[in-house]
Amino acid sequence: MKVELTGRVALVTGAAAGIGRSIALALAQNGARIAVNDVNDGKRTCDEIREAGGEARFYQTDVSEVDAVNTMVATVEREIGPIDILVNNAGVNIGKNRVPTYQFPDEEWHRIIRVDLDGVFYCSRAVSASMVKRKRGAIINIGSAFGVVPARLQCAFTAAKAGVLNFTKSLALEVGPYGVRVNGIAPGSILTEGTRILFYNPESKQKAESLISHIPLGRPGETEDIAAAAVYLASDDAKYVTGHVLVVDGGWTAGFARDW
Ligand SMILES: NC(=O)c1ccc[n+]([C@@H]2O[C@H](COP(=O)([O-])OP(=O)(O)OC[C@H]3O[C@@H](n4cnc5c(N)ncnc54)[C@H](O)[C@@H]3O)[C@@H](O)[C@H]2O)c1
């Protein structure tokens, strides 16, 4: 997808890997200058952007730490410029030890809510303050299909992602009068370094077939599918789109993919 983002400054959280990395690369390919955030090393993403002729700087910050987020946003604005595009992408989930809510550990609940929900709030608050003053900007929150239709055994993730998507709409109502747009993306099952093993490990073949049987398009998505949606929502082509959640899930949440 080709849009015009030349000169715009974009902060992408959790951009060292996976969906965030693809979003950062795609925004850079369209001319944006990228602040790459991650709690882990994001040098690889910055190198890839620069090798392709783009501009990027790395900001190693945990989005669940409010003071660190405020410092990061102030530093990005001083070093690169006022932020035009914020993509709240950083996220975590429970991993393999999935248990029902009545056994869900406190520390896992708080860890997931802190990163997936508090982090979105902290970054959005810090960035939207200056967007409102400048009367421009686009915020894109990466939720999940499970924020639209919940899944079992992931109570913190489904609660956090539903929160992110409703927060998206609430913030859109507040900042719309200042020309700031806020939208969400709800990815379905997307192939990343972390999830690839779920689909292509012979040991989990049965699980992969079961997952795929729920997806009308018959396959998991690619990180580039989410990046294309983010590029559109960041661009002026989406200038009348705000408070919207774009579901990118191969049809998973459209309804039952099996006959009854
Ligand atoms: N992959 C999927 O199938 C899928 C589906 C639905 C939603 N999502 C959402 O998309 C987003 C990206 O997921 P992904 O699959 O690319 O995950 P990923 O694990 O591949 O990448 C997430 C990145 O976020 C970073 N991160 C984690 N905690 C952080 C923190 N506290 N501060 C800053 N960075 C942090 C990680 O270091 C990592 O680089 C997440 O919000 C996730 O919930 C993914």
The ligand as a Tripos MOL2 file, in Angstrom:
@<TRIPOS>MOLECULE
LIG
   44    48     1     0     0
SMALL
NO_CHARGES

@<TRIPOS>ATOM
      1 N1          0.1790  -12.3980   16.5820 N.am      1 LIG1
      2 C1         -1.1230  -12.5230   16.7490 C.2       1 LIG1
      3 O1         -1.7180  -13.5210   16.3260 O.2       1 LIG1
      4 C2         -1.9210  -11.4370   17.4420 C.ar      1 LIG1
      5 C3         -3.3120  -11.5770   17.4840 C.ar      1 LIG1
      6 C4         -4.0810  -10.6090   18.1000 C.ar      1 LIG1
      7 C5         -3.4750   -9.4950   18.6590 C.ar      1 LIG1
      8 N2         -2.1190   -9.3720   18.6100 N.ar      1 LIG1
      9 C6         -1.5380   -8.1720   19.2170 C.3       1 LIG1
     10 O2         -0.6230   -7.5760   18.3410 O.3       1 LIG1
     11 C7          0.4100   -6.9350   19.1040 C.3       1 LIG1
     12 C8          1.7570   -7.4460   18.6400 C.3       1 LIG1
     13 O3          1.7910   -8.8490   18.8580 O.3       1 LIG1
     14 P1          2.8820   -9.8180   18.1960 P.3       1 LIG1
     15 O4          2.1850  -11.0900   17.9060 O.co2     1 LIG1
     16 O5          3.6300   -9.1130   17.1420 O.co2     1 LIG1
     17 O6          3.7920  -10.0700   19.4900 O.3       1 LIG1
     18 P2          5.3720  -10.2550   19.6030 P.3       1 LIG1
     19 O7          5.5820  -10.9050   20.9220 O.co2     1 LIG1
     20 O8          5.9380  -10.8930   18.3840 O.co2     1 LIG1
     21 O9          5.8790   -8.7480   19.6560 O.3       1 LIG1
     22 C9          5.5110   -7.9090   20.7260 C.3       1 LIG1
     23 C10         6.6130   -6.9230   20.9720 C.3       1 LIG1
     24 O10         6.2240   -6.1140   22.0940 O.3       1 LIG1
     25 C11         7.3400   -5.9730   22.9440 C.3       1 LIG1
     26 N3          6.9040   -5.6920   24.3020 N.ar      1 LIG1
     27 C12         6.3480   -6.5630   25.1920 C.ar      1 LIG1
     28 N4          6.1290   -5.9460   26.3600 N.ar      1 LIG1
     29 C13         6.5290   -4.6530   26.2050 C.ar      1 LIG1
     30 C14         6.5570   -3.5380   27.0680 C.ar      1 LIG1
     31 N5          6.1480   -3.6300   28.3240 N.pl3     1 LIG1
     32 N6          7.0300   -2.3630   26.5850 N.ar      1 LIG1
     33 C15         7.4690   -2.2680   25.2970 C.ar      1 LIG1
     34 N7          7.4910   -3.3130   24.4540 N.ar      1 LIG1
     35 C16         7.0200   -4.4960   24.9000 C.ar      1 LIG1
     36 C17         8.0860   -7.2980   22.8410 C.3       1 LIG1
     37 O11         9.4280   -7.1930   23.2730 O.3       1 LIG1
     38 C18         7.9460   -7.6090   21.3460 C.3       1 LIG1
     39 O12         9.0080   -7.0800   20.6000 O.3       1 LIG1
     40 C19         0.1150   -7.2390   20.5550 C.3       1 LIG1
     41 O13        -0.5880   -6.1700   21.1390 O.3       1 LIG1
     42 C20        -0.7670   -8.4760   20.4810 C.3       1 LIG1
     43 O14        -1.6060   -8.6390   21.5930 O.3       1 LIG1
     44 C21        -1.3270  -10.3140   18.0250 C.ar      1 LIG1
@<TRIPOS>BOND
     1     1     2 1
     2     2     3 2
     3     2     4 1
     4     4     5 ar
     5     4    44 ar
     6     5     6 ar
     7     6     7 ar
     8     7     8 ar
     9     8     9 1
    10     8    44 ar
    11     9    10 1
    12     9    42 1
    13    10    11 1
    14    11    12 1
    15    11    40 1
    16    12    13 1
    17    13    14 1
    18    14    15 2
    19    14    16 1
    20    14    17 1
    21    17    18 1
    22    18    19 2
    23    18    20 1
    24    18    21 1
    25    21    22 1
    26    22    23 1
    27    23    24 1
    28    23    38 1
    29    24    25 1
    30    25    26 1
    31    25    36 1
    32    26    27 ar
    33    26    35 ar
    34    27    28 ar
    35    28    29 ar
    36    29    30 ar
    37    29    35 ar
    38    30    31 1
    39    30    32 ar
    40    32    33 ar
    41    33    34 ar
    42    34    35 ar
    43    36    37 1
    44    36    38 1
    45    38    39 1
    46    40    41 1
    47    40    42 1
    48    42    43 1
@<TRIPOS>SUBSTRUCTURE
     1 LIG1         1 GROUP 0 **** ****
